């Protein structure tokens, strides 16, 4: 009996020691470089937001925040690496609608559970989405665009950041609601998709506004319709999806930071506070807001609820429209 009690006390003491050790590690965090995984190729909005926030976040935390791009599978490859990493705060990832809502909602073979395999930290910003076309496309507004698609089913193709991503899912929903057909050309991120659309190899793109906006301002892309709560000052003549009768497509994207599940609360709170401090700098806020994005900077609990709600919305969209992966 005494031997059993001794073993039990020893086990309890060991657990307490481990808990204390984990707490000490979290309190010392960070003491080395932090990797921030971008699950898409360079040049897209996720990459843009990550690079804007990484340096000021590093200064706030006292350590370098290193961006690593890991593209593939509409963001799944990079997000899965974040999900499978050690919960020590040194391997974090950018959270997007594609990786935490759209792709999980349509892909039955996801290698991670978007609702249980991550620890939410903070939503940095929300951004509008946009359909834009190459200048050679025979339309300059939404009415002409829709008429051309209906007149020539299958003639045109559209680029997205990857199969199962927000651009893919939203365009498939657009096609479903309008009775049109456009061929999907998936890429390993918005950067490569934009490059080919600007070059005229693909005629149409559904993209996040921050990465598409410079090309629109240079008149190398023509904006057609935007997903936003209301018309944007930077594109005042462009209607929202809601205005053209397509409210289900009128959803903005989010760009946040998350880690693997079981990330210590002390680490979560430090990174959240670091991002908030970085966003206190007017220059940092301006760089994000100049892309057409809105600063969010919410709590970990609020971001977790937001990701869950977005997944449920996309799951309902997929099920009701009968959307499937190609």
QUIVENMO-V467081 format. One record per pair of residues at least 4 apart in sequence whose ideal C-beta (glycine too) atoms are under 6 Angstrom apart, sorted by the first residue. I is the first residue (numbers start at 1). J is the second residue. Records with the same first field share a line. If there is no record, write none. Layout:
BEGIN
I = J ; J
END
This chain:
BEGIN
26 = 264 ; 266 ; 267
29 = 89 ; 267
30 = 34 ; 61 ; 63
33 = 64 ; 66
34 = 63 ; 65 ; 90
35 = 66 ; 68 ; 91
36 = 50 ; 54 ; 65 ; 67 ; 92
37 = 68 ; 70 ; 78 ; 82 ; 93
38 = 46 ; 47 ; 50 ; 67 ; 69 ; 94
39 = 70 ; 75 ; 78 ; 79 ; 99
40 = 44 ; 46 ; 71 ; 75 ; 161 ; 189
41 = 69 ; 71 ; 188 ; 189 ; 191 ; 192
42 = 47 ; 69 ; 191
43 = 191
44 = 189 ; 190 ; 191 ; 211
45 = 208 ; 210 ; 211
46 = 94 ; 96
48 = 210
49 = 124 ; 255
50 = 54 ; 67 ; 94
51 = 67
52 = 287 ; 288
53 = 57 ; 124 ; 278
54 = 65 ; 67
56 = 278 ; 281 ; 284
57 = 65 ; 274 ; 275 ; 278
58 = 64 ; 65
60 = 274 ; 277 ; 278
61 = 274
70 = 77 ; 78 ; 81
71 = 188 ; 189
72 = 77 ; 188
73 = 77
74 = 98 ; 103 ; 162 ; 163 ; 164 ; 165
75 = 79 ; 98 ; 99 ; 165
76 = 80 ; 103
79 = 99
80 = 111 ; 112
82 = 93
83 = 112 ; 117 ; 260
85 = 91 ; 260
87 = 260 ; 262 ; 263
89 = 267
92 = 257 ; 259
93 = 258
95 = 100 ; 256 ; 258
97 = 101 ; 102 ; 166 ; 253 ; 310
98 = 102 ; 103 ; 165 ; 166
100 = 114 ; 307
101 = 310 ; 311 ; 314
102 = 166 ; 169 ; 314
103 = 107 ; 164
104 = 110 ; 114
105 = 314 ; 315 ; 318
106 = 164 ; 169 ; 318 ; 323 ; 325
107 = 164
112 = 117
113 = 117
114 = 311
117 = 261
118 = 258
119 = 259 ; 261 ; 263
120 = 258 ; 300 ; 303 ; 304
121 = 257 ; 258 ; 268 ; 271 ; 272 ; 300
122 = 256 ; 257 ; 272 ; 275 ; 303
123 = 254 ; 256 ; 296 ; 298 ; 303
124 = 255 ; 256
125 = 255 ; 288 ; 293 ; 295 ; 296
126 = 252 ; 254 ; 294 ; 296
127 = 208 ; 209 ; 210 ; 253 ; 293
128 = 209 ; 226 ; 227 ; 228 ; 252 ; 292
129 = 208 ; 227 ; 253
130 = 209 ; 212 ; 223 ; 226
131 = 206 ; 224 ; 225
132 = 205 ; 212 ; 221 ; 223
133 = 137 ; 203 ; 204 ; 222
134 = 197 ; 200 ; 203
135 = 222
136 = 200
137 = 203
138 = 148
139 = 144 ; 145 ; 148
142 = 224 ; 225 ; 239 ; 244
145 = 224
149 = 180
150 = 180
153 = 181
154 = 181
156 = 182 ; 203 ; 204
157 = 183 ; 185 ; 202
158 = 171 ; 182 ; 204
159 = 185 ; 187 ; 193 ; 196 ; 197 ; 202 ; 205
160 = 165 ; 167 ; 168 ; 186
161 = 165 ; 167 ; 189 ; 190 ; 193
162 = 186
163 = 168 ; 186
164 = 168
166 = 170 ; 253
167 = 206
170 = 206 ; 249
171 = 206
172 = 323
173 = 249 ; 317
174 = 249
175 = 180
176 = 321
177 = 246
185 = 202
187 = 192 ; 193
188 = 192
190 = 194 ; 207 ; 211
193 = 205
194 = 198
196 = 201 ; 202
197 = 202 ; 205
198 = 215 ; 220
207 = 211 ; 212
208 = 253
209 = 213 ; 292
210 = 291 ; 293
212 = 216
213 = 292
215 = 220 ; 221
216 = 221 ; 223
223 = 235 ; 238
225 = 239 ; 241 ; 244
226 = 238 ; 240
227 = 241 ; 250 ; 251
228 = 232 ; 240
231 = 236
232 = 292
234 = 292
239 = 243 ; 244
240 = 250
241 = 246 ; 249 ; 250
242 = 247 ; 250
256 = 303
259 = 263
263 = 267 ; 268
268 = 300
272 = 300
276 = 297
278 = 284
279 = 284 ; 285 ; 297
285 = 289 ; 295
286 = 290
288 = 293
298 = 302 ; 303
316 = 320
317 = 321
318 = 323
END
